[in-house]
């Protein structure tokens, strides 16, 4: 398939519907809509069944689990943040989200936790306390 082929076969409508249902769209969704629409539809069907469809777990709980699992897997900041924003839209509090991210510490370690914490901090605008004594800077190195 050519990488320059226009979207066809309802790909634009599909990606718009995905955005409406999820409240976010990831870059890979956009690329796959154009480059391999069939595989996008197949993977989206799995996500629909496991994550989006109403089942025993409510949407708030699913978002907290998604945030935790993405933190543990050290997913990209933007991916974690998309689920944090959806959780906030669903009424999950910043504190509840932080507590879900903190669960990563014993199982995945402090490095994974820091990635989730940084994503959360950026979305909710959380600030820290600066020391009043001279220290070396030990930032989160998100460059």
N, CA, C and O of each residue as an XYZ file, in Angstrom:
572
protein
N       0.849     -1.180      0.000
C       0.000      0.000      0.000
C       0.890      1.236      0.000
O       1.863      1.297      0.752
N       0.579      2.187     -0.805
C       1.340      3.428     -0.870
C       1.090      4.254      0.384
O      -0.032      4.313      0.886
N       2.147      4.891      0.884
C       1.986      5.706      2.082
C       1.293      7.023      1.786
O       0.972      7.775      2.706
N       1.058      7.312      0.509
C       0.408      8.573      0.154
C      -1.038      8.396     -0.305
O      -1.649      9.350     -0.786
N      -1.590      7.203     -0.165
C      -2.962      6.995     -0.609
C      -3.923      7.765      0.286
O      -3.750      7.804      1.504
N      -4.922      8.368     -0.314
C      -5.893      9.105      0.501
C      -6.737      8.134      1.323
O      -6.856      6.955      0.989
N      -7.311      8.646      2.390
C      -8.200      7.795      3.175
C      -9.408      7.448      2.317
O      -9.886      8.263      1.528
N      -9.881      6.246      2.484
C     -10.994      5.747      1.698
C     -11.751      4.716      2.510
O     -11.404      4.437      3.658
N     -12.770      4.162      1.919
C     -13.553      3.103      2.553
C     -14.054      3.492      3.948
O     -14.153      2.645      4.836
N     -14.367      4.765      4.131
C     -14.915      5.202      5.406
C     -13.892      5.426      6.505
O     -14.270      5.555      7.669
N     -12.614      5.475      6.172
C     -11.579      5.638      7.200
C     -11.740      6.944      7.964
O     -11.587      6.963      9.186
N     -12.046      8.034      7.272
C     -12.201      9.323      7.964
C     -13.375      9.273      8.932
O     -13.269      9.738     10.067
N     -14.485      8.714      8.489
C     -15.648      8.608      9.356
C     -15.344      7.714     10.550
O     -15.798      7.976     11.664
N     -14.576      6.662     10.312
C     -14.230      5.720     11.368
C     -13.362      6.396     12.429
O     -13.622      6.263     13.625
N     -12.334      7.116     11.992
C     -11.435      7.780     12.939
C     -12.189      8.861     13.719
O     -11.927      9.062     14.905
N     -13.113      9.549     13.067
C     -13.938     10.544     13.760
C     -14.815      9.871     14.818
O     -14.964     10.387     15.926
N     -15.389      8.728     14.476
C     -16.223      7.993     15.434
C     -15.383      7.477     16.606
O     -15.835      7.495     17.751
N     -14.163      7.018     16.320
C     -13.267      6.586     17.398
C     -12.999      7.739     18.357
O     -13.059      7.572     19.575
N     -12.706      8.902     17.802
C     -12.417     10.078     18.628
C     -13.626     10.424     19.494
O     -13.482     10.750     20.672
N     -14.803     10.351     18.909
C     -16.029     10.658     19.647
C     -16.250      9.667     20.784
O     -16.581     10.077     21.896
N     -16.074      8.370     20.529
C     -16.297      7.333     21.540
C     -15.277      7.397     22.669
O     -15.634      7.283     23.841
N     -13.998      7.581     22.313
C     -12.919      7.488     23.288
C     -12.624      8.803     23.999
O     -12.215      8.815     25.160
N     -12.834      9.899     23.295
C     -12.450     11.180     23.853
C     -11.000     11.533     23.560
O     -10.510     12.560     24.029
N     -10.321     10.715     22.808
C      -8.931     10.955     22.404
C      -8.634     10.107     21.178
O      -9.358      9.157     20.882
N      -7.588     10.446     20.478
C      -7.059      9.655     19.364
C      -5.539      9.689     19.486
O      -4.954     10.750     19.705
N      -4.909      8.548     19.347
C      -3.447      8.466     19.393
C      -2.884      8.570     17.983
O      -3.585      8.319     17.003
N      -1.626      8.939     17.893
C      -0.987      9.073     16.584
C      -1.061      7.784     15.780
O      -1.276      7.826     14.568
N      -0.885      6.638     16.434
C      -0.919      5.389     15.675
C      -2.301      5.132     15.078
O      -2.407      4.512     14.020
N      -3.348      5.593     15.731
C      -4.690      5.454     15.155
C      -4.771      6.198     13.822
O      -5.289      5.677     12.835
N      -4.249      7.424     13.816
C      -4.296      8.260     12.615
C      -3.519      7.634     11.467
O      -3.984      7.598     10.327
N      -2.330      7.142     11.786
C      -1.487      6.534     10.750
C      -2.129      5.256     10.222
O      -2.181      5.040      9.012
N      -2.611      4.421     11.114
C      -3.211      3.158     10.676
C      -4.507      3.379      9.904
O      -4.840      2.580      9.029
N      -5.238      4.434     10.205
C      -6.458      4.725      9.447
C      -6.132      4.936      7.979
O      -6.904      4.551      7.100
N      -4.996      5.541      7.720
C      -4.592      5.788      6.338
C      -3.813      4.616      5.742
O      -3.992      4.281      4.571
N      -2.954      3.996      6.543
C      -2.006      3.023      5.999
C      -2.493      1.577      6.022
O      -2.166      0.804      5.121
N      -3.267      1.200      7.036
C      -3.790     -0.173      7.098
C      -5.093     -0.169      7.889
O      -5.161     -0.620      9.032
N      -6.103      0.351      7.246
C      -7.415      0.542      7.859
C      -7.984     -0.769      8.397
O      -8.629     -0.777      9.446
N      -7.752     -1.871      7.694
C      -8.278     -3.173      8.117
C      -7.710     -3.584      9.479
O      -8.449     -4.068     10.336
N      -6.416     -3.395      9.678
C      -5.807     -3.757     10.959
C      -6.265     -2.798     12.051
O      -6.481     -3.223     13.186
N      -6.416     -1.518     11.737
C      -6.953     -0.580     12.715
C      -8.328     -1.033     13.178
O      -8.608     -1.028     14.377
N      -9.175     -1.418     12.262
C     -10.518     -1.878     12.622
C     -10.449     -3.126     13.506
O     -11.216     -3.252     14.461
N      -9.539     -4.042     13.193
C      -9.414     -5.269     13.977
C      -8.938     -4.972     15.401
O      -9.487     -5.503     16.366
N      -7.919     -4.124     15.526
C      -7.428     -3.803     16.866
C      -8.446     -2.981     17.642
O      -8.583     -3.136     18.856
N      -9.154     -2.113     16.943
C     -10.173     -1.319     17.611
C     -11.316     -2.195     18.113
O     -11.913     -1.894     19.146
N     -11.625     -3.258     17.406
C     -12.681     -4.171     17.854
C     -12.294     -4.822     19.189
O     -13.141     -5.000     20.065
N     -11.024     -5.173     19.336
C     -10.552     -5.745     20.598
C     -10.648     -4.712     21.720
O     -11.107     -5.024     22.819
N     -10.215     -3.491     21.442
C     -10.302     -2.418     22.438
C     -11.761     -2.164     22.800
O     -12.088     -1.955     23.969
N     -12.629     -2.184     21.808
C     -14.058     -1.988     22.058
C     -14.583     -3.053     23.023
O     -15.299     -2.734     23.973
N     -14.229     -4.310     22.781
C     -14.728     -5.398     23.620
C     -14.152     -5.358     25.035
O     -14.883     -5.568     26.004
N     -12.850     -5.091     25.166
C     -12.199     -5.170     26.468
C     -12.288     -3.880     27.279
O     -12.257     -3.921     28.509
N     -12.398     -2.748     26.609
C     -12.258     -1.462     27.302
C     -13.488     -0.565     27.185
O     -13.945     -0.018     28.188
N     -14.019     -0.410     26.005
C     -15.080      0.571     25.805
C     -16.485      0.039     26.081
O     -17.350      0.786     26.537
N     -16.714     -1.226     25.812
C     -18.059     -1.785     25.981
C     -18.437     -1.831     27.468
O     -17.601     -2.159     28.311
N     -19.679     -1.506     27.785
C     -20.125     -1.625     29.176
C     -20.069     -3.091     29.619
O     -20.634     -3.981     28.983
N     -19.382     -3.299     30.706
C     -19.258     -4.648     31.281
C     -19.301     -4.507     32.792
O     -19.877     -3.541     33.292
N     -18.719     -5.425     33.528
C     -18.781     -5.386     34.993
C     -18.036     -4.192     35.583
O     -18.499     -3.605     36.561
N     -16.890     -3.823     35.009
C     -16.142     -2.665     35.505
C     -16.697     -1.387     34.893
O     -16.979     -1.331     33.696
N     -16.851     -0.361     35.724
C     -17.331      0.908     35.190
C     -16.194      1.658     34.493
O     -15.027      1.289     34.624
N     -16.540      2.699     33.761
C     -15.567      3.452     32.957
C     -14.489      4.093     33.825
O     -13.326      4.146     33.425
N     -14.859      4.576     35.000
C     -13.878      5.195     35.902
C     -12.802      4.178     36.304
O     -11.608      4.475     36.262
N     -13.237      2.996     36.687
C     -12.300      1.951     37.103
C     -11.403      1.544     35.946
O     -10.197      1.363     36.120
N     -11.992      1.399     34.761
C     -11.191      1.029     33.587
C     -10.128      2.074     33.301
O      -8.998      1.724     32.961
N     -10.465      3.349     33.432
C      -9.477      4.397     33.182
C      -8.340      4.340     34.193
O      -7.175      4.495     33.827
N      -8.673      4.119     35.467
C      -7.627      4.002     36.476
C      -6.718      2.811     36.188
O      -5.501      2.901     36.348
N      -7.301      1.712     35.770
C      -6.498      0.536     35.421
C      -5.625      0.808     34.203
O      -4.470      0.385     34.149
N      -6.179      1.511     33.234
C      -5.409      1.855     32.034
C      -4.233      2.757     32.409
O      -3.113      2.543     31.946
N      -4.485      3.757     33.241
C      -3.417      4.665     33.664
C      -2.326      3.888     34.384
O      -1.142      4.097     34.123
N      -2.709      3.003     35.279
C      -1.736      2.191     35.995
C      -0.957      1.290     35.048
O       0.271      1.230     35.115
N      -1.664      0.589     34.167
C      -0.966     -0.344     33.275
C      -0.044      0.392     32.313
O       1.048     -0.097     32.020
N      -0.451      1.546     31.820
C       0.420      2.329     30.935
C       1.639      2.856     31.690
O       2.734      2.933     31.134
N       1.444      3.219     32.958
C       2.572      3.655     33.786
C       3.558      2.513     33.984
O       4.763      2.697     33.816
N       3.058      1.344     34.337
C       3.910      0.175     34.560
C       4.684     -0.182     33.286
O       5.847     -0.581     33.344
N       4.025     -0.033     32.150
C       4.666     -0.367     30.871
C       5.549      0.762     30.351
O       6.182      0.628     29.304
N       5.591      1.868     31.079
C       6.374      3.038     30.687
C       5.985      3.537     29.300
O       6.830      3.820     28.450
N       4.689      3.632     29.112
C       4.152      4.142     27.844
C       4.534      5.603     27.674
O       4.983      6.247     28.623
N       4.358      6.118     26.487
C       4.642      7.519     26.222
C       3.784      8.429     27.081
O       2.641      8.110     27.409
N       4.356      9.563     27.435
C       3.657     10.531     28.288
C       2.296     10.902     27.714
O       1.302     10.936     28.440
N       2.249     11.179     26.416
C       0.988     11.578     25.797
C      -0.082     10.513     25.900
O      -1.260     10.833     26.064
N       0.308      9.245     25.804
C      -0.654      8.153     25.913
C      -1.224      8.091     27.329
O      -2.434      7.970     27.517
N      -0.342      8.175     28.316
C      -0.806      8.179     29.705
C      -1.714      9.384     29.944
O      -2.772      9.264     30.562
N      -1.293     10.535     29.451
C      -2.076     11.755     29.664
C      -3.446     11.696     29.016
O      -4.403     12.262     29.546
N      -3.561     11.023     27.880
C      -4.880     10.930     27.247
C      -5.858     10.210     28.164
O      -7.026     10.590     28.248
N      -5.391      9.173     28.850
C      -6.272      8.443     29.770
C      -6.500      9.222     31.060
O      -7.576      9.122     31.650
N      -5.517      9.995     31.511
C      -5.727     10.855     32.677
C      -6.822     11.869     32.372
O      -7.694     12.109     33.206
N      -6.783     12.460     31.191
C      -7.803     13.458     30.822
C      -9.196     12.829     30.744
O     -10.176     13.416     31.203
N      -9.275     11.631     30.158
C     -10.578     10.950     30.094
C     -11.065     10.647     31.509
O     -12.243     10.837     31.810
N     -10.172     10.179     32.376
C     -10.565      9.885     33.759
C     -11.092     11.137     34.449
O     -12.120     11.092     35.124
N     -10.393     12.248     34.281
C     -10.860     13.505     34.872
C     -12.235     13.882     34.330
O     -13.101     14.334     35.079
N     -12.432     13.695     33.025
C     -13.739     13.980     32.418
C     -14.837     13.110     33.020
O     -15.997     13.518     33.089
N     -14.463     11.912     33.453
C     -15.428     10.984     34.053
C     -15.653     11.262     35.540
O     -16.439     10.571     36.189
N     -14.971     12.265     36.077
C     -15.157     12.615     37.475
C     -14.167     11.982     38.432
O     -14.305     12.135     39.645
N     -13.169     11.274     37.917
C     -12.124     10.733     38.778
C     -11.308     11.924     39.281
O     -10.986     12.826     38.506
N     -10.978     11.933     40.553
C     -10.241     13.054     41.112
C      -8.742     12.917     40.836
O      -8.245     11.807     40.643
N      -8.025     14.037     40.818
C      -6.568     13.944     40.686
C      -5.936     13.046     41.750
O      -4.991     12.314     41.458
N      -6.447     13.097     42.975
C      -5.905     12.253     44.046
C      -6.127     10.768     43.745
O      -5.230      9.955     43.968
N      -7.298     10.408     43.248
C      -7.553      9.005     42.899
C      -6.603      8.537     41.800
O      -6.109      7.410     41.841
N      -6.350      9.396     40.826
C      -5.429      9.048     39.739
C      -4.018      8.879     40.291
O      -3.325      7.926     39.935
N      -3.588      9.787     41.153
C      -2.265      9.678     41.756
C      -2.128      8.370     42.531
O      -1.104      7.694     42.432
N      -3.140      8.015     43.291
C      -3.087      6.772     44.053
C      -2.993      5.553     43.137
O      -2.319      4.580     43.476
N      -3.653      5.591     41.991
C      -3.530      4.490     41.026
C      -2.110      4.420     40.488
O      -1.552      3.330     40.360
N      -1.520      5.559     40.173
C      -0.147      5.599     39.661
C       0.830      5.095     40.719
O       1.800      4.413     40.390
N       0.585      5.420     41.977
C       1.465      4.997     43.065
C       1.511      3.482     43.225
O       2.488      2.946     43.750
N       0.477      2.791     42.785
C       0.471      1.324     42.858
C       1.595      0.733     42.013
O       2.011     -0.402     42.246
N       2.088      1.486     41.038
C       3.193      1.012     40.198
C       4.490      0.844     40.979
O       5.344      0.052     40.581
N       4.656      1.565     42.074
C       5.939      1.566     42.789
C       6.375      0.161     43.216
O       7.481     -0.249     42.863
N       5.560     -0.597     43.960
C       6.068     -1.897     44.418
C       6.251     -2.920     43.295
O       7.091     -3.812     43.412
N       5.496     -2.810     42.232
C       5.570     -3.816     41.178
C       6.505     -3.445     40.033
O       7.178     -4.317     39.484
N       6.561     -2.172     39.666
C       7.345     -1.767     38.497
C       8.524     -0.869     38.852
O       9.408     -0.654     38.023
N       8.548     -0.351     40.056
C       9.677      0.452     40.494
C       9.462      1.943     40.354
O       8.494      2.418     39.760
N      10.414      2.657     40.930
C      10.314      4.109     41.012
C      10.443      4.773     39.643
O       9.849      5.827     39.415
N      11.211      4.173     38.725
C      11.391      4.790     37.407
C      10.069      4.790     36.639
O       9.703      5.797     36.033
N       9.363      3.682     36.662
C       8.058      3.625     35.999
C       7.093      4.599     36.672
O       6.363      5.326     35.999
N       7.096      4.606     38.003
C       6.239      5.531     38.745
C       6.513      6.977     38.349
O       5.577      7.751     38.147
N       7.781      7.346     38.238
C       8.123      8.728     37.904
C       7.551      9.140     36.551
O       7.127     10.284     36.382
N       7.534      8.227     35.593
C       6.960      8.546     34.277
C       5.465      8.839     34.405
O       4.964      9.797     33.817
N       4.761      8.019     35.167
C       3.339      8.254     35.384
C       3.085      9.519     36.178
O       2.158     10.272     35.881
N       3.917      9.753     37.196
C       3.771     10.958     38.009
C       3.981     12.211     37.172
O       3.238     13.182     37.314
N       4.978     12.198     36.308
C       5.247     13.366     35.465
C       4.076     13.629     34.515
O       3.681     14.778     34.319
N       3.526     12.573     33.930
C       2.362     12.730     33.052
C       1.202     13.343     33.828
O       0.545     14.269     33.352
N       0.959     12.821     35.024
C      -0.124     13.325     35.881
C       0.122     14.773     36.260
O      -0.781     15.603     36.154
N       1.360     15.095     36.709
C       1.711     16.443     37.141
C       1.437     17.470     36.055
O       0.908     18.549     36.324
N       1.803     17.124     34.818
C       1.592     18.051     33.708
C       0.109     18.298     33.452
O      -0.294     19.427     33.170
N      -0.700     17.249     33.547
C      -2.133     17.396     33.262
C      -2.841     18.179     34.363
O      -3.639     19.071     34.076
N      -2.551     17.850     35.622
C      -3.301     18.485     36.714
C      -2.627     19.742     37.259
O      -3.200     20.437     38.098
N      -1.415     20.039     36.790
C      -0.719     21.240     37.233
C      -0.193     21.161     38.651
O      -0.096     22.183     39.330
N       0.151     19.962     39.115
C       0.646     19.790     40.479
C       2.062     20.348     40.615
O       2.903     20.174     39.733
N       2.302     21.009     41.720
C       3.619     21.578     41.999
C       4.232     20.867     43.198
O       3.531     20.255     44.004
N       5.535     20.960     43.298
C       6.243     20.377     44.429
C       6.725     21.451     45.380
O       6.382     22.624     45.233
N       7.515     21.050     46.348
C       8.120     21.961     47.312
C       9.614     22.006     47.021
O      10.277     20.970     46.989
N      10.128     23.182     46.814
C      11.560     23.353     46.548
C      12.333     23.390     47.860
O      11.873     23.988     48.833
N      13.503     22.759     47.896
C      14.320     22.828     49.112
C      14.860     24.241     49.313
O      15.053     24.991     48.357
N      15.094     24.578     50.548
C      15.657     25.893     50.858
C      17.156     25.805     51.092
O      17.780     26.802     51.454
N      17.742     24.639     50.893
C      19.186     24.448     51.032
C      19.764     24.144     49.663
O      19.048     23.701     48.765
N      21.054     24.381     49.503
C      21.719     24.146     48.219
C      21.808     22.647     47.932
O      22.264     21.867     48.768
N      21.365     22.263     46.738
C      21.431     20.868     46.296
C      21.704     20.846     44.807
O      21.520     21.851     44.120
N      22.143     19.700     44.305
C      22.264     19.501     42.870
C      20.867     19.247     42.310
O      20.030     18.623     42.962
N      20.631     19.731     41.112
C      19.323     19.501     40.468
C      19.218     18.032     40.115
O      20.147     17.466     39.539
N      18.113     17.411     40.448
C      17.880     16.001     40.149
C      16.537     15.807     39.489
O      15.779     14.918     39.875
N      16.230     16.620     38.503
C      14.922     16.618     37.843
C      14.528     15.281     37.259
O      15.246     14.289     37.386
N      13.396     15.273     36.629
C      12.852     14.036     36.079
C      13.446     13.682     34.729
O      13.145     12.618     34.188
N      14.288     14.553     34.168
C      14.979     14.274     32.903
C      14.016     13.779     31.838
O      14.170     12.676     31.314
N      13.021     14.602     31.522
C      12.021     14.227     30.527
C      12.424     14.639     29.133
O      11.596     14.599     28.223
N      13.682     15.037     28.928
C      14.119     15.441     27.597
C      14.256     14.267     26.678
O      14.617     14.434     25.513
